[in-house]
Amino acid sequence: MNTIRSVCVYCGSSPGRNEAYIKAGHTLGRSLAESGIRLVYGGGTKGIMGAVAEGALRAGGKVMGIIPRFLLNKEATEAGLGKLDELVVTENMHERKHIMFQESDAFVALPGGIGTVEEIIEIMTWGQLGHHRKPIAFCNVDGFWDPMLTLLDHMRTEGFVHTGHLVQPLVIDKPEAIVPALLIEESNIAEPASGVRSVIDKM
């Protein structure tokens, strides 16, 4: 039985320089909607954030946006926010991240900046500490996350990751492969789907 009902997507509020990033956002949002999975995301209506939400909404999916009050005018438009099924306005970033975690059964990182890195790494850290067993995936559009994956491997090699077996994020090159992989993963994927590999399976 599928226990993944909501997926949190971390991504940039800017479009980036590669048009593939926006396309990936639309594709992932649509894929979630077509699978009956609610999108939980940072509430922005611009950039890749806006693309994910738009992809889900156009396909008839449910979308929950969670955004700090101070970012309302910076990352979102009133018209865009009005299209969301649920909107939660928090007082700070910490509250936002906590609610995003509580409302989600799995986590995906699309391309983004420092904030996106901070969010997905925090979720990985909580998993490594045994605070959750929710699936985590990097959508590695055109190799965007390769430098991060290299750093994670370097940390392991240098002896700074000791309980990596508790969190094994997936690396998925194509956005359309994310939902199927997460549904297979659930709590512990036995055999990666095509186009999917584990990031730190040797930790």
PEFENMO-V840542 format. One record per backbone hydrogen bond with DSSP energy under -1.0 kcal/mol. NH is the residue of the N-H (numbers start at 1). CO is the residue of the C=O. Records with the same first field share a line. If there is no record, write none. Layout:
NH = CO  CO
This chain:
7 = 38
8 = 106
9 = 40
10 = 108
12 = 111
21 = 18
23 = 19
24 = 20
25 = 21
26 = 22
27 = 23
28 = 24
29 = 25
30 = 26
31 = 27
32 = 28
33 = 29
34 = 30
35 = 31
36 = 33
37 = 32
38 = 5
39 = 62
40 = 7
41 = 64
45 = 75
48 = 14
49 = 12
50 = 46
51 = 47
52 = 48
53 = 49
54 = 50
55 = 51
56 = 52
57 = 53
58 = 54
60 = 57
61 = 56
64 = 39
65 = 86
66 = 41
67 = 88
69 = 90
71 = 68
72 = 69
75 = 71
81 = 77
82 = 78
83 = 80
84 = 81
85 = 63
86 = 63
88 = 65
90 = 67
96 = 92
97 = 93
98 = 94
99 = 95
100 = 96
101 = 97
102 = 98
103 = 99
104 = 101
105 = 6
107 = 135
108 = 8
109 = 137
110 = 10
117 = 113
118 = 114
119 = 115
120 = 116
121 = 117
122 = 118
123 = 119
124 = 120
125 = 121
126 = 122
127 = 123
128 = 124
129 = 125
130 = 127
131 = 126
137 = 107
138 = 170
139 = 109
140 = 138  172
141 = 139
143 = 140
144 = 141
146 = 143
149 = 145
150 = 146
151 = 147
152 = 148
153 = 149
154 = 150
155 = 151
156 = 152
157 = 153
158 = 154
159 = 156
160 = 155
166 = 163
167 = 164
170 = 136
171 = 197
172 = 138
173 = 195
177 = 174
178 = 175
181 = 177
182 = 178
183 = 179
184 = 180
185 = 181
186 = 182
188 = 185
196 = 193
197 = 171
199 = 169
203 = 200
